[in-house]
Amino acid sequence: MGTRVALFATCLTDTFFPDTARAVVRLLERLGCEVDFPAAQTCCGQMHFNTGYRAHATKLAKRHAKAFDGYDSVVAPSGSCAGMVREVYPGLHRSAVSVAGRTYELSEFLVDVLGVTDVGAYFPHRVTYHPTCHSLRMLGVGDKPLQLLRAVRGLDLVELPAADSCCGFGGTFALKNAETSTAMLADKMSNVLDTRAQVVTAGDNSCLMHIGGGLSRLKTGVRSLHLAEILASTEEEPWAATP
Amino acid sequence: MGRNPVTWLGSPTFPNAARDALADTQLRGNLAHATGTIRTKRAAAVAELPDWQRLRHAGEAIKDDILSNLDVYLEQLEASVTARGGVVHWARDAAEANEIVLGLVRDAGADEVVKVKSMATAEIGLNEALEAGGVSAIETDLAELIVQLGDDRPSHILVPAIHRNRSEIRDIFRRAMPGAPADLSDRPRELAEAARKHLRRKFLSAKVAISGANFAVADTGSVVVVESEGNGRMCLTLPETLITVMGIEKLVPTWSDLEVFLQLLPRSSTAERMNPYTSVWTGVTPGDGPKAFHLVLLDNGRTKTLADKVGRQALRCIRCSACLNVCPVYERTGGQAYGSVYPGPIGAILTPQLGAGTDDPETAALLKSLPFASSLCGACYEVCPVRIDIPSVLVHLRGKANENAHTPEAVAMAAASWVMESPTRFHLAQKAATVLRLIARRGRVKRLPWPGSKWTDSRDLPAPPKESFAAWWRRTRG
């Protein structure tokens, strides 16, 4: 029997990007894991916490901890949601300490826990990678996503200029300071376009929703795609969006 | 230019000020170039030191010791400065500090003073207060002089005129600098020479100099000013009277603690191994330098800040401005949008705390907007030489700004939280969100009513697929 993993889909991915969560299931099962999706999960409370609503965030943290009780590994396709649980939860409530220690962002789980960088993926496209701020600075995933991408067959990985600059999403920042957020997005898009990549990928659908939303608005033809969906793609079963 | 303590009177909230700044082509170009250059240089300067992270921890620990025992160290400093012939003054707020300084200048019989660039005196609006009292204050740092002559506001802690280019500087000099050549060109060498000649006259005639302090050593009473142009050295040694205005948090316990900060500061701020001029003086020395030395210790909201367990770490700040240079928000908006002498990430956590309790509604609105002027990307925390966890303080201050706020946002957040506390309600909300599909074209929502328009004004929103992941899981695996 393989490693038992609880998928923490995150509310955004669950609702807007179910393909990403399906890709995580497919990928982890292909690597021999037994994946469960605890039905009680909803939202980790990051938006509340980061916008300054700590009491609400604490309530959500307590119920999130309960929802993932008993699982050795909790895997999220999001650096910021995993960062919320791992870095912020211990300071919110005693009952949320344990889940913090068992929660991983996807690329960390693959490289550190499962010990794989070649996940057997095939994705014959020109791709650039945006390291999201929370995966980079809160979790410190380093170049793990790049190690995974470099091992994908057929993938032409191009370096993103000024990669570690924030894309300007920042949760409610994108609404409360929409103009500044857009100015940051403009520079990020310009760097993405400079790479002549067909696909921009990252470990967070929130940032990708922002970058991809801008790229789509400007009809650039460049698409945003979560890292999990690239890693799930194989020659036999290429990635295809659910209509 | 009227100024409330800490903020500039009449400054709009951050989002409103940012809107204008974002449209300023010159500003955007200058900032992108300047911050990009200094970022790369800082990274290289820091990478040279194998113990950089340990130095940061040491800086944090020393400052935390100061902050936890501030009463003891301040009295120790007062005693050591007094023992060496200096006079210590205590100022609760900007008004008191300005009154003390004006009185000292008048006692010295001066109507003109030279100044070394100082954040503390900028914070309290000292120049304006002196002006009102009939004393003209001449800024001697080149960039600060440009700002002063241009009747402008600074936009960076270290490079206050970062928003100006050289032809603008030439025009300012021609217009406002006494004795500037009429045919002054915009060549940096000529501009610097004009400023040098102007300032030299002032250095030689001034009876009183006013400075800030980068550090003061509690056990010796020594005061330290770090600078690059040599103007500080002139101010600190030539005039008969020296008045230093210093925030009460600028202490280090002992002389040897400077070792840590004189490594952290130059590498973080100018990306130099060592800054060109480090001036240290201890009280007065007969026959050498100023005959009278006054040290004004300024509170102006600092003890109030100290009372906040999370927010107090902002008082560790050594004003290096590394956080400004790496901040993606600052890089786009510049410093003036922050409405205070403290711009960028540090300003976003320092200004609201120092200015808390204001009774001016416009200022209160600005102060509340500042902690939200960040995407929480964390670049500031990564470079801070004294490890101020700026993102955490921002989030903490956001919470304070939301206290007792009966805003539509607070209602929406409470509703979202109520939904998320139950999987049933969450799954119904997911179902409800698919209504967006009705207004989507090719799976993309192009336009939403306010406040959704704040998103769709510049980005498409993906319409949620018919079936959420949770629903798919229930259907196929449940």
Interface residues (C-beta under 8 A of the other chain):
Chain A: A9 C11 T13 D14 T15 F16 F17 P18 D19 A21 R22 F37 A39 A40 Q41 T42 C43 G45 M47 H48 F49 N50 T51 G52 Y53 R54 H56 K59 L60 R63 C133 H134 L136 R137 M138 D164 S165 C166 G168 F169 G170 G171 T172 F173 A174 L175 K176 N177 A178 E179 T180 S181 T182 A183 M184 L185 M209 H210 G212 G213 G214 S216 R217 T242
Chain B: F14 P15 A18 R19 L22 P328 V329 R332 T333 P371 F372 A373 S374 S375 L376 C377 G378 A379 Y381 E382 V395 L397 R398 G399 K400 A401 N402 E409 A410 M413 A414 A416 S417 V419 M420 E421 S422 P423 F426 Q430 A433 R444 K446 P451 K454 W455 D457 S458 R459 D460 L461 P462 P464 P465 E467 S468 F469 A470 W472 W473 R474 R477 G478
